[in-house]
Amino acid sequence: MANLGSEGERILQKKVGSENKASAFYDKQLLDYLNPYMREFILKQEMVFIATADSKGECDCSFRAGKQGFVRVLNKKTLLYPEYRGNGVMASMGNILENPHIGMTFIDFFEHTIGLHVNGKAKIIENDELLADKTQTSVTNNTLEEGVVPERWIFITVEEAYIHCSKHIPRLKKLDKKIHWGTDKETHKGGDFFKAETCD
């Protein structure tokens, strides 16, 4: 892989003297595809944190969740995840329309306490468009999550994949919670938890 890391990374590596350490990481841990272990890891995850930015570089970080396998692995270079009805703002997808770069962080808090970064280019596809694509039958045969149909999907072309080290990831215990997919009910969504409507 040519031109590994950003210019900013290289400037800071030189400043602090970590160039050799960084080069070893790039050489040994950074891939431009998902190897079989990464693909298996993603298929077991129930959540992912996503980062996007608009055309001016202003960033947004968000969260997506589903049952194991909700992020589909189509092949070693392609991921796909569903978008359900949300708050109507569509911040992440709005950014993708302006700037296709996306960062994804999968973290296993419950078993291995390890993470995986996936960076790439994203595009939006409507659910009807996906259903009409006969080449995607393996995806369209399983598009429901608790009976709720996704409104659209995000395709990601993988450009980078690398480990997020285990040392600071806490081990958590998973508890039962009823998930209300696609709901607009305020009590299920959290309401005005942070008192944004009433606090100055």
N, CA, C and O of each residue as an XYZ file, in Angstrom:
800
protein
N       0.846     -1.196      0.000
C       0.000      0.000      0.000
C       0.881      1.245      0.000
O       1.735      1.412      0.871
N       0.672      2.096     -0.961
C       1.485      3.310     -1.073
C       0.900      4.425     -0.214
O      -0.290      4.432      0.099
N       1.765      5.370      0.161
C       1.346      6.556      0.899
C       0.535      6.204      2.143
O      -0.567      6.713      2.348
N       1.094      5.332      2.960
C       0.392      4.903      4.152
C       0.300      6.032      5.157
O       1.280      6.735      5.406
N      -0.870      6.204      5.731
C      -1.069      7.253      6.720
C      -1.218      8.622      6.078
O      -0.871      8.826      4.915
N      -1.739      9.546      6.859
C      -1.927     10.908      6.370
C      -0.648     11.724      6.529
O       0.288     11.311      7.213
N      -0.627     12.879      5.890
C       0.521     13.778      6.045
C       0.669     14.202      7.498
O       1.782     14.303      8.015
N      -0.474     14.451      8.159
C      -0.440     14.831      9.570
C       0.160     13.739     10.437
O       0.938     14.019     11.349
N      -0.202     12.487     10.151
C       0.395     11.370     10.891
C       1.908     11.387     10.756
O       2.627     11.254     11.746
N       2.385     11.549      9.539
C       3.828     11.487      9.297
C       4.560     12.652      9.961
O       5.674     12.487     10.459
N       3.930     13.837      9.967
C       4.534     14.993     10.637
C       4.702     14.710     12.133
O       5.761     14.970     12.705
N       3.653     14.176     12.758
C       3.709     13.901     14.195
C       4.646     12.744     14.509
O       5.347     12.769     15.520
N       4.663     11.731     13.648
C       5.584     10.610     13.864
C       7.033     11.094     13.863
O       7.845     10.671     14.685
N       7.334     11.981     12.931
C       8.694     12.525     12.872
C       8.989     13.367     14.106
O      10.090     13.304     14.653
N       8.012     14.152     14.544
C       8.201     15.042     15.685
C       8.493     14.258     16.962
O       9.347     14.660     17.752
N       7.782     13.129     17.172
C       7.938     12.389     18.428
C       8.866     11.186     18.299
O       9.116     10.480     19.276
N       9.374     10.956     17.090
C      10.313      9.860     16.897
C       9.692      8.478     16.838
O      10.324      7.492     17.215
N       8.438      8.402     16.358
C       7.769      7.102     16.305
C       7.678      6.543     14.879
O       6.858      5.668     14.604
N       8.512      7.046     13.987
C       8.420      6.634     12.583
C       8.637      5.133     12.404
O       7.906      4.490     11.650
N       9.617      4.575     13.077
C       9.880      3.137     12.929
C       8.736      2.301     13.481
O       8.336      1.303     12.883
N       8.215      2.720     14.628
C       7.087      2.003     15.240
C       5.859      2.071     14.333
O       5.160      1.075     14.146
N       5.604      3.250     13.774
C       4.462      3.416     12.874
C       4.642      2.599     11.607
O       3.692      1.984     11.124
N       5.852      2.587     11.066
C       6.119      1.815      9.851
C       5.881      0.327     10.085
O       5.345     -0.368      9.221
N       6.281     -0.151     11.249
C       6.053     -1.562     11.580
C       4.563     -1.866     11.651
O       4.119     -2.927     11.214
N       3.788     -0.926     12.208
C       2.332     -1.123     12.271
C       1.731     -1.153     10.871
O       0.946     -2.044     10.544
N       2.103     -0.174     10.043
C       1.589     -0.147      8.668
C       1.924     -1.445      7.939
O       1.079     -2.012      7.247
N       3.157     -1.909      8.099
C       3.616     -3.097      7.378
C       2.927     -4.376      7.847
O       2.637     -5.263      7.045
N       2.666     -4.463      9.155
C       2.195     -5.730      9.724
C       0.693     -5.786      9.994
O       0.112     -6.870     10.039
N       0.055     -4.611     10.176
C      -1.342     -4.626     10.627
C      -2.337     -3.953      9.682
O      -3.535     -4.223      9.764
N      -1.877     -3.106      8.808
C      -2.798     -2.346      7.953
C      -3.009     -3.049      6.623
O      -2.067     -3.265      5.861
N      -4.278     -3.406      6.353
C      -4.638     -4.056      5.091
C      -5.563     -3.139      4.294
O      -6.194     -2.242      4.853
N      -5.636     -3.372      2.987
C      -6.587     -2.631      2.165
C      -7.765     -3.518      1.764
O      -8.437     -3.263      0.765
N      -8.000     -4.547      2.544
C      -9.121     -5.464      2.353
C      -9.405     -6.118      3.694
O      -8.643     -5.947      4.646
N     -10.500     -6.869      3.773
C     -10.858     -7.594      4.987
C     -10.414     -9.042      4.850
O     -10.896     -9.765      3.979
N      -9.501     -9.460      5.705
C      -9.077    -10.856      5.642
C     -10.155    -11.744      6.282
O     -11.098    -11.214      6.868
N     -10.047    -13.061      6.190
C     -11.112    -13.929      6.711
C     -11.415    -13.717      8.185
O     -12.572    -13.822      8.591
N     -10.399    -13.420      9.002
C     -10.618    -13.209     10.431
C     -11.391    -11.918     10.681
O     -12.246    -11.871     11.565
N     -11.103    -10.883      9.921
C     -11.841     -9.629     10.026
C     -13.289     -9.809      9.604
O     -14.198     -9.293     10.254
N     -13.506    -10.538      8.517
C     -14.863    -10.763      8.025
C     -15.685    -11.533      9.056
O     -16.845    -11.201      9.301
N     -15.092    -12.552      9.652
C     -15.786    -13.325     10.683
C     -16.102    -12.449     11.897
O     -17.185    -12.545     12.474
N     -15.151    -11.598     12.279
C     -15.342    -10.692     13.415
C     -16.519     -9.764     13.174
O     -17.371     -9.614     14.049
N     -16.586     -9.139     12.004
C     -17.665     -8.202     11.686
C     -19.021     -8.887     11.749
O     -19.981     -8.311     12.261
N     -19.110    -10.100     11.238
C     -20.387    -10.818     11.211
C     -20.900    -11.167     12.609
O     -22.078    -11.488     12.770
N     -20.040    -11.109     13.610
C     -20.459    -11.399     14.980
C     -20.857    -10.151     15.762
O     -21.373    -10.261     16.874
N     -20.626     -8.966     15.198
C     -20.852     -7.733     15.940
C     -22.300     -7.271     15.848
O     -22.979     -7.477     14.843
N     -22.753     -6.638     16.930
C     -24.112     -6.097     17.007
C     -24.124     -4.571     17.025
O     -25.181     -3.959     17.174
N     -22.955     -3.960     16.874
C     -22.892     -2.503     16.878
C     -21.658     -2.034     16.110
O     -20.678     -2.764     15.966
N     -21.735     -0.807     15.627
C     -20.591     -0.180     14.982
C     -20.708      1.328     15.169
O     -21.804      1.885     15.099
N     -19.579      1.984     15.406
C     -19.518      3.439     15.453
C     -19.056      3.925     14.083
O     -18.090      3.402     13.527
N     -19.749      4.927     13.541
C     -19.397      5.423     12.215
C     -19.045      6.905     12.282
O     -19.648      7.669     13.035
N     -18.058      7.294     11.482
C     -17.627      8.686     11.405
C     -17.732      9.155      9.964
O     -17.284      8.475      9.041
N     -18.332     10.328      9.783
C     -18.467     10.933      8.461
C     -18.131     12.415      8.577
O     -18.053     12.957      9.679
N     -17.933     13.060      7.443
C     -17.673     14.499      7.423
C     -18.303     15.086      6.172
O     -18.414     14.416      5.145
N     -18.715     16.345      6.269
C     -19.297     16.995      5.103
C     -18.196     17.519      4.183
O     -17.015     17.254      4.407
N     -18.583     18.256      3.161
C     -17.610     18.717      2.173
C     -16.618     19.720      2.751
O     -15.558     19.948      2.169
N     -16.957     20.325      3.901
C     -16.044     21.279      4.556
C     -15.160     20.582      5.582
O     -14.305     21.222      6.194
N     -15.352     19.283      5.777
C     -14.559     18.545      6.749
C     -15.125     18.566      8.152
O     -14.477     18.091      9.085
N     -16.338     19.113      8.325
C     -16.961     19.118      9.643
C     -17.529     17.731      9.935
O     -18.268     17.170      9.126
N     -17.177     17.187     11.095
C     -17.362     15.754     11.366
C     -18.623     15.454     12.167
O     -19.178     16.312     12.853
N     -19.043     14.218     12.051
C     -20.129     13.679     12.852
C     -19.783     12.234     13.177
O     -19.313     11.493     12.314
N     -20.017     11.838     14.416
C     -19.828     10.446     14.820
C     -21.176      9.893     15.236
O     -21.923     10.561     15.950
N     -21.498      8.699     14.807
C     -22.793      8.130     15.116
C     -22.655      6.647     15.435
O     -21.547      6.111     15.471
N     -23.775      5.997     15.665
C     -23.820      4.623     16.166
C     -24.883      3.865     15.397
O     -25.973      4.382     15.153
N     -24.566      2.646     15.020
C     -25.547      1.773     14.390
C     -25.527      0.434     15.101
O     -24.485     -0.005     15.588
N     -26.697     -0.220     15.158
C     -26.783     -1.499     15.852
C     -27.805     -2.395     15.182
O     -28.659     -1.936     14.424
N     -27.704     -3.665     15.470
C     -28.633     -4.662     14.950
C     -28.251     -6.022     15.492
O     -27.358     -6.139     16.331
N     -28.921     -7.035     15.016
C     -28.542     -8.385     15.402
C     -27.221     -8.750     14.733
O     -26.806     -8.104     13.770
N     -26.568     -9.784     15.246
C     -25.327    -10.238     14.635
C     -25.517    -10.399     13.126
O     -26.486    -11.005     12.669
N     -24.580     -9.849     12.370
C     -24.671     -9.936     10.919
C     -25.437     -8.794     10.281
O     -25.653     -8.804      9.069
N     -25.862     -7.789     11.082
C     -26.596     -6.674     10.471
C     -25.701     -5.886      9.519
O     -26.188     -5.303      8.550
N     -24.396     -5.864      9.789
C     -23.450     -5.366      8.791
C     -23.069     -6.558      7.931
O     -22.388     -7.477      8.386
N     -23.513     -6.532      6.692
C     -23.259     -7.640      5.775
C     -21.860     -7.526      5.184
O     -21.407     -6.435      4.837
N     -21.188     -8.651      5.075
C     -19.894     -8.718      4.410
C     -20.134     -9.345      3.047
O     -20.333    -10.555      2.943
N     -20.115     -8.526      2.002
C     -20.400     -9.040      0.663
C     -19.185     -9.723      0.063
O     -19.308    -10.722     -0.646
N     -18.016     -9.179      0.351
C     -16.756     -9.785     -0.073
C     -15.636     -9.072      0.684
O     -15.911     -8.261      1.568
N     -14.403     -9.360      0.356
C     -13.289     -8.809      1.136
C     -13.114     -7.296      0.969
O     -12.359     -6.671      1.714
N     -13.816     -6.706     -0.015
C     -13.691     -5.268     -0.254
C     -14.999     -4.511     -0.048
O     -15.041     -3.297     -0.248
N     -16.078     -5.209      0.349
C     -17.377     -4.545      0.362
C     -18.203     -4.911      1.587
O     -18.377     -6.086      1.908
N     -18.711     -3.879      2.270
C     -19.656     -4.037      3.368
C     -20.969     -3.347      3.020
O     -21.030     -2.489      2.140
N     -22.008     -3.746      3.732
C     -23.333     -3.179      3.516
C     -24.064     -3.174      4.850
O     -24.095     -4.188      5.548
N     -24.656     -2.028      5.208
C     -25.480     -2.020      6.421
C     -26.774     -1.240      6.178
O     -26.816     -0.338      5.342
N     -27.839     -1.601      6.926
C     -29.152     -0.981      6.717
C     -29.307      0.321      7.482
O     -28.695      0.523      8.531
N     -30.139      1.202      6.936
C     -30.536      2.434      7.612
C     -32.045      2.381      7.835
O     -32.819      2.257      6.886
N     -32.452      2.477      9.104
C     -33.861      2.474      9.469
C     -34.332      3.899      9.736
O     -33.529      4.831      9.773
N     -35.639      4.059      9.921
C     -36.179      5.380     10.195
C     -35.586      5.912     11.494
O     -35.578      5.216     12.509
N     -35.091      7.145     11.458
C     -34.495      7.757     12.643
C     -35.194      9.052     12.982
O     -36.420      9.140     12.910
N     -34.413     10.070     13.355
C     -34.997     11.346     13.773
C     -35.257     12.294     12.613
O     -35.687     13.427     12.825
N     -35.005     11.847     11.404
C     -35.274     12.666     10.230
C     -34.163     13.620      9.852
O     -34.226     14.251      8.797
N     -33.129     13.742     10.704
C     -32.030     14.671     10.414
C     -31.120     14.120      9.327
O     -30.707     14.858      8.433
N     -30.806     12.836      9.393
C     -29.965     12.147      8.406
C     -28.579     12.768      8.302
O     -28.076     13.003      7.203
N     -27.960     13.035      9.459
C     -26.657     13.687      9.487
C     -25.586     12.863      8.786
O     -24.826     13.391      7.975
N     -25.521     11.571      9.095
C     -24.475     10.733      8.495
C     -24.674     10.606      6.986
O     -23.727     10.757      6.213
N     -25.903     10.327      6.575
C     -26.146     10.175      5.139
C     -26.009     11.496      4.398
O     -25.573     11.518      3.246
N     -26.374     12.591      5.044
C     -26.153     13.899      4.430
C     -24.677     14.143      4.179
O     -24.296     14.667      3.133
N     -23.843     13.761      5.146
C     -22.401     13.890      4.951
C     -21.919     13.012      3.797
O     -21.108     13.443      2.976
N     -22.423     11.777      3.740
C     -22.001     10.852      2.686
C     -22.346     11.409      1.306
O     -21.592     11.211      0.353
N     -23.480     12.103      1.192
C     -23.825     12.717     -0.088
C     -22.792     13.750     -0.514
O     -22.518     13.905     -1.704
N     -22.214     14.463      0.463
C     -21.223     15.491      0.166
C     -19.806     14.934      0.078
O     -18.978     15.422     -0.691
N     -19.545     13.903      0.879
C     -18.183     13.404      1.038
C     -18.272     11.908      1.340
O     -18.713     11.537      2.427
N     -17.871     11.046      0.418
C     -18.096      9.611      0.592
C     -17.197      8.925      1.616
O     -17.409      7.749      1.913
N     -16.208      9.613      2.160
C     -15.306      8.965      3.115
C     -16.055      8.581      4.389
O     -16.844      9.364      4.918
N     -15.801      7.373      4.870
C     -16.439      6.896      6.090
C     -15.421      6.116      6.915
O     -14.585      5.392      6.375
N     -15.509      6.276      8.235
C     -14.721      5.475      9.165
C     -15.659      4.654     10.024
O     -16.674      5.164     10.497
N     -15.335      3.399     10.230
C     -16.152      2.504     11.046
C     -15.263      1.868     12.107
O     -14.146      1.439     11.818
N     -15.767      1.810     13.336
C     -15.051      1.128     14.407
C     -15.970      0.097     15.040
O     -16.988      0.432     15.646
N     -15.591     -1.148     14.887
C     -16.298     -2.255     15.532
C     -15.541     -2.604     16.807
O     -14.329     -2.814     16.768
N     -16.241     -2.668     17.937
C     -15.587     -3.024     19.194
C     -16.338     -4.172     19.862
O     -17.544     -4.091     20.092
N     -15.622     -5.215     20.162
C     -16.153     -6.350     20.905
C     -15.872     -6.105     22.382
O     -14.758     -6.320     22.859
N     -16.912     -5.647     23.107
C     -16.777     -5.369     24.530
C     -16.994     -6.613     25.390
O     -16.695     -6.593     26.584
N     -17.509     -7.691     24.803
C     -18.069     -8.776     25.603
C     -17.250    -10.062     25.615
O     -17.341    -10.836     26.569
N     -16.463    -10.303     24.591
C     -15.728    -11.562     24.527
C     -14.221    -11.335     24.459
O     -13.498    -11.675     25.395
N     -13.748    -10.765     23.359
C     -12.304    -10.642     23.146
C     -11.744     -9.271     23.513
O     -10.526     -9.098     23.532
N     -12.594     -8.301     23.800
C     -12.186     -6.906     24.064
C     -11.137     -6.456     23.055
O      -9.999     -6.138     23.402
N     -11.553     -6.440     21.813
C     -10.679     -6.042     20.701
C     -11.520     -5.226     19.727
O     -12.746     -5.338     19.715
N     -10.871     -4.416     18.921
C     -11.605     -3.604     17.963
C     -11.026     -3.711     16.569
O      -9.901     -4.167     16.369
N     -11.836     -3.272     15.601
C     -11.433     -3.271     14.193
C     -11.855     -1.963     13.559
O     -13.029     -1.594     13.597
N     -10.891     -1.261     12.972
C     -11.169     -0.050     12.191
C     -11.333     -0.429     10.721
O     -10.546     -1.203     10.177
N     -12.353      0.121     10.094
C     -12.537     -0.040      8.645
C     -12.808      1.339      8.065
O     -13.767      2.004      8.456
N     -11.971      1.767      7.137
C     -12.147      3.048      6.461
C     -12.377      2.800      4.978
O     -11.820      1.869      4.396
N     -13.204      3.648      4.376
C     -13.455      3.453      2.955
C     -14.345      4.521      2.375
O     -14.458      5.623      2.911
N     -14.975      4.176      1.268
C     -15.888      5.079      0.557
C     -17.298      4.500      0.643
O     -17.506      3.303      0.440
N     -18.256      5.365      0.944
C     -19.637      4.928      1.132
C     -20.551      5.524      0.063
O     -20.291      6.601     -0.473
N     -21.619      4.798     -0.227
C     -22.677      5.338     -1.082
C     -24.012      4.833     -0.564
O     -24.089      3.774      0.058
N     -25.067      5.602     -0.827
C     -26.413      5.299     -0.354
C     -27.195      4.627     -1.463
O     -27.137      5.045     -2.619
N     -27.937      3.571     -1.102
C     -28.830      2.929     -2.057
C     -30.186      2.740     -1.389
O     -30.259      2.288     -0.247
N     -31.253      3.083     -2.093
C     -32.597      2.926     -1.553
C     -32.952      1.447     -1.452
O     -32.463      0.628     -2.231
N     -33.811      1.111     -0.481
C     -34.172     -0.286     -0.280
C     -34.814     -0.888     -1.523
O     -34.511     -2.024     -1.889
N     -35.702     -0.132     -2.178
C     -36.355     -0.639     -3.392
C     -35.342     -0.936     -4.489
O     -35.483     -1.902     -5.239
N     -34.327     -0.096     -4.570
C     -33.277     -0.300     -5.566
C     -32.490     -1.576     -5.274
O     -32.128     -2.319     -6.187
N     -32.232     -1.818     -3.990
C     -31.526     -3.037     -3.616
C     -32.372     -4.273     -3.912
O     -31.864     -5.271     -4.424
N     -33.655     -4.204     -3.591
C     -34.540     -5.340     -3.836
C     -34.638     -5.671     -5.323
O     -34.835     -6.826     -5.699
N     -34.499     -4.643     -6.165
C     -34.593     -4.853     -7.604
C     -33.300     -5.391     -8.210
O     -33.285     -5.824     -9.363
N     -32.208     -5.364     -7.429
C     -30.910     -5.821     -7.921
C     -30.802     -7.332     -7.741
O     -30.586     -7.812     -6.629
N     -30.948     -8.060     -8.801
C     -30.968     -9.524     -8.741
C     -29.616    -10.113     -8.344
O     -29.538    -11.292     -8.000
N     -28.558     -9.316     -8.388
C     -27.248     -9.827     -7.982
C     -27.087     -9.832     -6.463
O     -26.111    -10.363     -5.935
N     -28.058     -9.233     -5.768
C     -27.951     -9.125     -4.307
C     -28.974    -10.003     -3.594
O     -29.475     -9.625     -2.536
N     -29.290    -11.163     -4.152
C     -30.317    -12.014     -3.558
C     -29.937    -12.494     -2.165
O     -30.817    -12.707     -1.332
N     -28.641    -12.669     -1.892
C     -28.232    -13.120     -0.564
C     -28.526    -12.065      0.493
O     -28.698    -12.398      1.666
N     -28.585    -10.803      0.095
C     -28.910     -9.721      1.010
C     -30.413     -9.527      1.086
O     -30.971     -9.413      2.177
N     -31.075     -9.488     -0.069
C     -32.497     -9.181     -0.105
C     -33.348    -10.286      0.486
O     -34.506    -10.047      0.829
N     -32.810    -11.490      0.615
C     -33.556    -12.564      1.260
C     -33.660    -12.367      2.769
O     -34.413    -13.078      3.434
N     -32.911    -11.411      3.315
C     -32.893    -11.214      4.761
C     -32.764     -9.729      5.074
O     -31.756     -9.298      5.635
N     -33.779     -8.945      4.715
C     -33.697     -7.492      4.891
C     -34.522     -6.994      6.062
O     -34.521     -5.795      6.339
N     -35.230     -7.879      6.760
C     -36.058     -7.434      7.876
C     -35.302     -7.534      9.198
O     -34.531     -8.472      9.406
N     -35.520     -6.578     10.083
C     -34.998     -6.624     11.446
C     -36.197     -6.474     12.363
O     -36.724     -5.375     12.532
N     -36.631     -7.587     12.959
C     -37.821     -7.579     13.801
C     -39.036     -7.045     13.030
O     -39.858     -6.319     13.589
N     -39.144     -7.405     11.749
C     -40.302     -7.020     10.953
C     -40.249     -5.622     10.373
O     -41.189     -5.211      9.694
N     -39.183     -4.877     10.617
C     -39.062     -3.512     10.110
C     -38.177     -3.513      8.867
O     -37.067     -4.043      8.884
N     -38.675     -2.921      7.803
C     -37.932     -2.881      6.543
C     -36.988     -1.678      6.554
O     -37.418     -0.573      6.884
N     -35.715     -1.865      6.201
C     -34.810     -0.711      6.094
C     -35.312      0.274      5.046
O     -35.911     -0.125      4.048
N     -35.071      1.543      5.272
C     -35.425      2.548      4.275
C     -34.385      2.620      3.170
O     -34.714      2.847      2.006
N     -33.142      2.427      3.540
C     -32.047      2.470      2.573
C     -30.856      1.711      3.146
O     -30.900      1.225      4.276
N     -29.782      1.616      2.345
C     -28.603      0.860      2.720
C     -27.365      1.682      2.410
O     -27.378      2.544      1.531
N     -26.291      1.402      3.146
C     -25.008      2.047      2.894
C     -24.019      0.979      2.428
O     -23.723      0.027      3.150
N     -23.520      1.156      1.220
C     -22.458      0.304      0.678
C     -21.114      0.942      1.005
O     -20.933      2.143      0.807
N     -20.192      0.162      1.494
C     -18.842      0.653      1.794
C     -17.816     -0.133      1.008
O     -17.772     -1.361      1.084
N     -16.993      0.570      0.252
C     -15.843     -0.033     -0.402
C     -14.640      0.144      0.509
O     -14.224      1.270      0.785
N     -14.087     -0.954      0.971
C     -13.033     -0.936      1.984
C     -11.715     -0.460      1.381
O     -11.288     -0.935      0.329
N     -11.078      0.491      2.071
C      -9.761      0.978      1.672
C      -8.698      0.670      2.721
O      -7.532      0.463      2.383
N      -9.095      0.639      3.988
C      -8.165      0.323      5.080
C      -8.885     -0.521      6.125
O     -10.070     -0.322      6.391
N      -8.159     -1.459      6.709
C      -8.684     -2.245      7.825
C      -7.530     -2.544      8.774
O      -6.479     -3.023      8.348
N      -7.726     -2.261     10.059
C      -6.642     -2.488     11.016
C      -7.194     -2.606     12.428
O      -8.306     -2.160     12.713
N      -6.416     -3.203     13.294
C      -6.808     -3.521     14.657
C      -6.904     -2.265     15.528
O      -6.165     -1.299     15.338
N      -7.833     -2.305     16.485
C      -7.845     -1.353     17.594
C      -7.464     -2.163     18.824
O      -8.169     -3.102     19.194
N      -6.359     -1.808     19.454
C      -5.775     -2.682     20.471
C      -6.688     -2.852     21.682
O      -7.551     -2.020     21.964
N      -6.469     -3.945     22.377
C      -7.348     -4.391     23.443
C      -7.143     -3.674     24.770
O      -8.051     -3.671     25.601
N      -5.991     -3.070     24.997
C      -5.581     -2.737     26.374
C      -6.514     -1.786     27.115
O      -6.610     -1.876     28.339
N      -7.209     -0.875     26.423
C      -8.089      0.065     27.124
C      -9.571     -0.227     26.901
O     -10.417      0.567     27.312
N      -9.899     -1.332     26.268
C     -11.295     -1.679     26.031
C     -11.825     -2.450     27.239
O     -11.294     -3.510     27.570
N     -12.863     -1.936     27.903
C     -13.383     -2.644     29.076
C     -14.175     -3.880     28.659
O     -14.744     -3.926     27.568
N     -14.206     -4.868     29.527
C     -15.076     -6.023     29.306
C     -16.420     -5.710     29.967
O     -16.488     -5.427     31.163
N     -17.461     -5.766     29.184
C     -18.798     -5.445     29.656
C     -19.668     -6.697     29.688
O     -19.357     -7.710     29.063
N     -20.746     -6.600     30.420
C     -21.706     -7.695     30.495
C     -22.960     -7.298     29.744
O     -23.527     -6.233     29.989
N     -23.387     -8.138     28.845
C     -24.577     -7.842     28.055
C     -25.827     -8.254     28.822
O     -25.929     -9.384     29.298
N     -26.781     -7.324     28.937
C     -28.049     -7.587     29.606
C     -29.182     -7.534     28.594
O     -29.045     -6.939     27.525
N     -30.287     -8.154     28.934
C     -31.439     -8.160     28.040
C     -32.061     -6.772     27.960
O     -32.165     -6.064     28.962
N     -32.468     -6.401     26.761
C     -33.209     -5.163     26.553
C     -34.098     -5.349     25.338
O     -33.646     -5.826     24.298
N     -35.358     -4.974     25.468
C     -36.269     -5.036     24.327
C     -35.932     -3.896     23.371
O     -35.965     -2.726     23.752
N     -35.610     -4.244     22.134
C     -35.280     -3.245     21.115
C     -36.526     -2.960     20.283
O     -37.173     -3.880     19.783
N     -36.854     -1.684     20.141
C     -38.027     -1.272     19.370
C     -37.554     -0.708     18.032
O     -37.343      0.498     17.903
N     -37.390     -1.574     17.047
C     -36.831     -1.180     15.753
C     -37.760     -0.200     15.048
O     -38.965     -0.430     14.946
N     -37.182      0.895     14.565
C     -37.918      1.833     13.719
C     -39.018      2.605     14.413
O     -39.877      3.179     13.744
N     -39.020      2.638     15.752
C     -40.106      3.309     16.467
C     -39.951      4.827     16.444
O     -38.841      5.348     16.340
N     -41.077      5.525     16.543
C     -41.070      6.971     16.740
C     -41.589      7.329     18.124
O     -41.786      8.509     18.417
N     -41.815      6.339     18.981
C     -42.340      6.581     20.322
C     -41.259      7.206     21.189
O     -40.174      6.644     21.338
N     -41.552      8.365     21.758
C     -40.543      9.128     22.493
C     -39.979      8.364     23.688
O     -38.785      8.457     23.972
N     -40.827      7.609     24.392
C     -40.331      6.886     25.563
C     -39.310      5.832     25.171
O     -38.389      5.552     25.938
N     -39.456      5.244     23.996
C     -38.506      4.250     23.524
C     -37.241      4.892     22.972
O     -36.170      4.285     22.980
N     -37.373      6.125     22.494
C     -36.226      6.820     21.904
C     -35.402      7.582     22.937
O     -34.289      8.014     22.637
N     -35.920      7.752     24.128
C     -35.174      8.467     25.171
C     -35.728      9.838     25.495
O     -35.304     10.471     26.462
N     -36.688     10.306     24.682
C     -37.313     11.594     24.956
C     -36.304     12.725     25.004
O     -35.335     12.747     24.245
N     -36.547     13.669     25.914
C     -35.641     14.821     26.087
C     -34.697     14.538     27.257
O     -34.660     15.285     28.235
N     -33.924     13.432     27.139
C     -33.089     12.967     28.243
C     -32.117     14.040     28.723
O     -31.892     14.182     29.925
N     -31.542     14.797     27.789
C     -30.536     15.798     28.150
C     -31.135     17.199     28.332
O     -30.400     18.183     28.400
N     -32.466     17.287     28.411
C     -33.177     18.538     28.696
C     -32.804     19.659     27.726
O     -32.707     20.823     28.115
N     -32.601     19.298     26.472
C     -32.232     20.299     25.469
C     -33.339     21.306     25.249
O     -33.070     22.444     24.865
N     -34.594     20.906     25.486
C     -35.718     21.808     25.260
C     -35.899     22.799     26.393
O     -36.492     23.860     26.197
N     -35.393     22.469     27.585
C     -35.709     23.288     28.753
C     -34.509     23.966     29.414
O     -34.684     24.926     30.164
N     -33.313     23.489     29.151
C     -32.132     24.068     29.820
C     -31.444     25.088     28.931
O     -31.388     24.922     27.713
N     -30.915     26.154     29.549
C     -30.140     27.151     28.813
C     -28.696     26.720     28.739
O     -27.871     27.424     28.157
